[in-house]
Amino acid sequence: MSDTEYTPPKVWTWDKESGGRFAKINRPIAGPTHDKELPIGKHPIQLYSLGTPNGVKVTIMLEELLAAGHTGAEYDAWLINIGEGDQFSSGYVDLNPNSKIPVMADHTTDPVTRVFESGSILLYLAEKFGAFLPEDHHKRTEAMNWLFWQMGSAPYLGGGFGHFYAYAPFKIEYAIDRFAMEAKRQMDVLDRNLADREYMAGDEYSIADMAIWPWYGALAKGIIYESGEFLQVHEYKNVIRWTDQIAEREAVKRGRMVNRTFGDPSSQLRERHDASDFETKTQDKLEG
């Protein structure tokens, strides 16, 4: 089938699966599909997530806060299996009506505060703990610029390029060309910004870096969608320098392990309920 053969009807109806990797969980309506309460652990912050780029943003932030001495950022990270539809449980939808990961509940407030959308969670934590968001007016605004840039740009990278290049049931040249062009444009935006800056917003590591790194750092290293050669990502030298620098942070190494269900078993900490879990409960140890 080519992309020139389809003529849209006057009224679209949902009468079949769209195909592709996530067809079984895609639907045009919101709300829960089943009743199930979410578990609640012992820590002030409860995170319900999966180790995708969007989920990793938040676990990196939490691990960075703990590394900086903010003990109030201790958290339980519960695994949400989106392939099985965990995000459509009644308990999950109560916290996030959009049924996407991640979602966070702050139990230090009365009533409990729900926070959904990864950018909102990063900003909430930065303001709650007074960390990783510059105090200077111009630097803070610049960090916010890049945080919101990421929130607006990543859907083109994931839902656009990633979907049509890696997940769609058949290849559509127009769609792949359109989103490959946009993916490369975005990488060029980042590369130019990082040409004379250490971090995204200047000389301070911030939530802007934490938001952008899981998506664009992985793309720069050719990890996501196996698209490195296709997009010639080696051209973006400044992005690669920044990517490698962020990857060396100990909190980043830990954060990227949390709720991870793929890759080397030693890199997977599917649930995190205590700092010691990194040493004792990675998947290689549980399976060994």
C-alpha positions as CSV (number, residue, x, y, z in Angstrom):
1,M,0.0,0.0,0.0
2,S,1.3,3.5,-0.8
3,D,0.4,6.7,0.9
4,T,-1.3,7.9,-2.4
5,E,-4.1,5.2,-2.3
6,Y,-6.0,6.4,0.7
7,T,-9.0,8.9,0.4
8,P,-10.3,10.0,3.8
9,P,-14.0,9.5,4.4
10,K,-16.2,12.4,5.2
11,V,-16.5,11.1,8.8
12,W,-13.7,9.1,10.5
13,T,-14.7,6.1,12.4
14,W,-12.7,3.8,14.7
15,D,-13.5,0.4,13.2
16,K,-10.1,-1.4,13.1
17,E,-6.7,-1.3,14.7
18,S,-4.3,1.1,13.0
19,G,-1.5,-1.4,13.0
20,G,2.1,-0.9,14.3
21,R,3.7,-1.6,17.5
22,F,1.2,0.1,19.8
23,A,-2.0,-0.7,18.0
24,K,-3.5,-2.7,20.8
25,I,-3.4,0.1,23.3
26,N,-4.3,3.0,21.0
27,R,-7.9,4.2,21.1
28,P,-9.8,7.5,20.4
29,I,-11.3,7.8,23.9
30,A,-10.0,8.5,27.3
31,G,-10.9,7.1,30.7
32,P,-10.2,3.8,32.5
33,T,-10.7,0.4,31.1
34,H,-10.6,-1.5,34.4
35,D,-10.8,-0.9,38.1
36,K,-7.4,-1.2,40.0
37,E,-5.9,1.0,42.7
38,L,-2.3,2.1,42.5
39,P,0.1,0.8,45.1
40,I,1.6,3.3,47.6
41,G,5.0,2.9,49.2
42,K,6.7,4.4,52.2
43,H,8.3,7.5,50.7
44,P,6.9,11.0,50.3
45,I,7.0,10.8,46.6
46,Q,5.3,8.1,44.6
47,L,6.2,7.7,40.9
48,Y,4.3,5.5,38.4
49,S,6.4,5.2,35.3
50,L,8.3,3.3,32.7
51,G,11.9,3.7,31.6
52,T,11.2,5.5,28.3
53,P,12.7,8.9,27.6
54,N,9.8,10.6,29.2
55,G,10.0,8.5,32.3
56,V,13.8,8.8,32.6
57,K,13.6,12.6,32.8
58,V,11.9,12.3,36.2
59,T,14.0,9.5,37.7
60,I,17.1,11.4,36.8
61,M,15.7,14.5,38.5
62,L,14.9,12.5,41.7
63,E,18.3,10.9,41.8
64,E,20.0,14.3,41.2
65,L,18.0,15.7,44.1
66,L,19.0,12.9,46.4
67,A,22.6,13.2,45.3
68,A,22.5,16.9,46.2
69,G,21.3,16.1,49.7
70,H,17.6,16.7,49.4
71,T,16.4,13.7,51.5
72,G,12.8,14.7,51.0
73,A,13.0,13.6,47.4
74,E,13.1,9.9,48.5
75,Y,10.7,8.0,46.3
76,D,9.0,4.8,45.3
77,A,9.1,4.1,41.6
78,W,6.4,1.7,40.5
79,L,6.5,0.0,37.1
80,I,3.7,0.8,34.7
81,N,3.5,-1.6,31.8
82,I,2.0,0.4,29.0
83,G,2.0,-2.6,26.7
84,E,-0.4,-4.3,29.1
85,G,-2.6,-1.2,29.6
86,D,-1.6,-0.5,33.2
87,Q,-2.0,3.3,32.4
88,F,-5.7,2.8,31.9
89,S,-6.5,1.5,35.4
90,S,-8.9,3.6,37.4
91,G,-6.2,4.5,39.9
92,Y,-3.9,5.6,37.2
93,V,-6.5,7.7,35.4
94,D,-7.4,9.4,38.7
95,L,-3.8,10.7,38.8
96,N,-3.4,11.3,35.1
97,P,-6.5,11.7,33.0
98,N,-4.3,11.6,29.9
99,S,-3.1,8.0,30.7
100,K,0.5,8.6,29.8
101,I,3.7,8.0,31.8
102,P,5.0,9.3,34.0
103,V,2.8,10.5,36.8
104,M,3.8,11.5,40.3
105,A,1.9,11.8,43.6
106,D,3.3,14.1,46.4
107,H,2.1,12.7,49.7
108,T,3.6,15.6,51.7
109,T,0.6,17.8,50.9
110,D,-3.0,17.5,52.2
111,P,-4.7,16.5,50.0
112,V,-2.1,14.6,48.0
113,T,-0.9,16.5,44.9
114,R,-1.0,14.8,41.6
115,V,1.5,16.0,39.0
116,F,1.3,14.7,35.4
117,E,3.3,15.6,32.2
118,S,7.1,15.1,32.6
119,G,7.8,18.8,32.2
120,S,5.3,19.8,34.9
121,I,6.9,17.2,37.2
122,L,10.4,18.5,36.6
123,L,9.3,22.1,37.3
124,Y,7.3,21.0,40.4
125,L,10.3,19.2,41.9
126,A,12.7,22.1,41.0
127,E,10.5,24.6,42.8
128,K,9.7,22.3,45.7
129,F,13.4,21.7,46.5
130,G,14.9,24.9,45.1
131,A,17.3,23.0,42.9
132,F,18.3,22.7,39.2
133,L,16.5,25.8,38.1
134,P,18.6,29.0,38.1
135,E,17.6,31.8,40.4
136,D,18.9,34.6,38.1
137,H,16.0,36.0,36.0
138,H,17.6,35.6,32.6
139,K,19.1,32.2,33.3
140,R,15.9,30.8,34.8
141,T,13.9,32.1,31.8
142,E,16.4,30.5,29.4
143,A,16.1,27.1,31.2
144,M,12.3,27.4,30.9
145,N,12.6,28.2,27.2
146,W,14.5,25.0,26.6
147,L,12.2,22.9,28.9
148,F,9.2,24.0,26.9
149,W,11.1,23.6,23.6
150,Q,11.6,20.0,24.5
151,M,8.0,19.4,25.5
152,G,6.8,20.9,22.2
153,S,9.5,19.3,20.0
154,A,9.8,15.7,21.2
155,P,6.3,14.6,19.8
156,Y,7.8,15.2,16.4
157,L,10.7,13.1,17.2
158,G,8.9,10.2,18.9
159,G,5.3,10.3,17.6
160,G,6.4,11.6,14.2
161,F,9.8,10.3,13.1
162,G,10.0,7.4,15.5
163,H,6.5,6.2,14.6
164,F,6.8,6.3,10.8
165,Y,10.5,5.2,10.7
166,A,10.4,2.4,13.2
167,Y,6.9,1.4,14.3
168,A,4.4,2.0,11.5
169,P,3.1,-1.2,9.8
170,F,4.5,-0.1,6.4
171,K,6.9,2.6,5.2
172,I,5.5,5.9,3.9
173,E,8.2,7.9,2.1
174,Y,6.5,11.2,2.5
175,A,6.0,10.8,6.3
176,I,9.5,9.5,6.9
177,D,11.0,12.3,4.8
178,R,8.9,15.0,6.5
179,F,9.8,13.9,10.1
180,A,13.4,13.0,9.3
181,M,13.8,16.6,8.1
182,E,12.3,17.9,11.3
183,A,14.4,15.6,13.5
184,K,17.6,16.8,11.8
185,R,16.4,20.4,12.1
186,Q,15.9,20.0,15.8
187,M,19.3,18.4,16.2
188,D,20.8,21.4,14.4
189,V,19.0,23.8,16.8
190,L,20.6,21.9,19.7
191,D,24.0,21.8,18.1
192,R,24.1,25.5,17.5
193,N,22.9,26.3,21.0
194,L,25.6,24.1,22.6
195,A,28.4,25.5,20.4
196,D,29.3,28.1,23.0
197,R,27.5,26.7,26.1
198,E,28.3,23.9,28.5
199,Y,24.7,23.2,29.2
200,M,21.4,24.0,27.5
201,A,20.7,27.2,29.5
202,G,24.3,28.3,29.9
203,D,26.8,27.4,32.5
204,E,24.3,25.7,35.0
205,Y,23.1,22.1,34.7
206,S,19.3,22.3,35.0
207,I,16.0,20.6,34.4
208,A,16.3,21.7,30.8
209,D,19.2,19.3,30.4
210,M,17.3,16.5,32.2
211,A,14.3,17.0,29.9
212,I,16.3,17.0,26.6
213,W,19.0,14.5,27.3
214,P,16.9,11.2,27.4
215,W,15.5,12.0,23.9
216,Y,18.1,13.8,22.0
217,G,21.1,12.3,23.8
218,A,19.9,8.9,22.8
219,L,19.3,10.0,19.2
220,A,22.8,11.6,19.1
221,K,24.3,8.2,20.1
222,G,22.3,6.3,17.6
223,I,20.4,4.4,20.3
224,I,16.7,5.1,19.6
225,Y,15.0,3.8,16.5
226,E,18.4,2.4,15.2
227,S,18.4,5.6,13.1
228,G,21.9,6.9,13.7
229,E,23.3,6.2,10.2
230,F,20.0,7.3,8.5
231,L,20.1,10.7,10.2
232,Q,23.9,11.0,10.2
233,V,23.8,12.0,13.9
234,H,27.7,12.0,14.1
235,E,27.5,15.4,12.4
236,Y,26.2,17.0,15.6
237,K,29.5,17.3,17.5
238,N,28.3,19.7,20.2
239,V,25.3,17.6,21.0
240,I,27.5,14.5,21.3
241,R,29.9,16.4,23.6
242,W,27.0,17.5,25.9
243,T,25.4,14.0,25.7
244,D,28.6,12.3,26.9
245,Q,29.1,14.8,29.6
246,I,25.6,14.3,31.0
247,A,25.9,10.5,30.8
248,E,28.9,10.5,33.1
249,R,26.9,11.9,36.0
250,E,26.3,9.3,38.7
251,A,22.7,10.3,39.3
252,V,22.0,10.1,35.6
253,K,23.4,6.6,35.5
254,R,21.1,5.6,38.3
255,G,18.1,7.4,37.0
256,R,18.2,5.8,33.6
257,M,18.1,2.3,35.3
258,V,14.8,2.9,37.1
259,N,11.7,1.3,35.6
260,R,13.8,0.0,32.8
261,T,12.6,-3.2,31.2
262,F,15.0,-3.6,28.3
263,G,18.7,-3.9,27.6
264,D,21.3,-5.6,29.8
265,P,19.6,-7.1,32.9
266,S,22.2,-5.4,35.1
267,S,20.9,-2.0,33.9
268,Q,17.3,-2.8,34.8
269,L,15.9,-1.7,38.1
270,R,12.3,-2.3,37.3
271,E,11.0,-0.9,40.6
272,R,12.9,1.3,43.0
273,H,11.8,1.5,46.7
274,D,15.2,2.1,48.4
275,A,18.6,3.5,47.4
276,S,20.1,0.0,48.1
277,D,17.9,-1.5,45.4
278,F,20.6,-0.4,42.8
279,E,23.0,-2.9,44.4
280,T,20.6,-5.7,45.3
281,K,17.5,-5.7,43.0
282,T,18.6,-5.2,39.4
283,Q,17.2,-7.8,37.1
284,D,20.4,-9.8,36.7
285,K,20.4,-10.4,40.5
286,L,16.7,-11.2,40.7
287,E,17.0,-13.7,37.8
288,G,20.4,-15.1,39.0
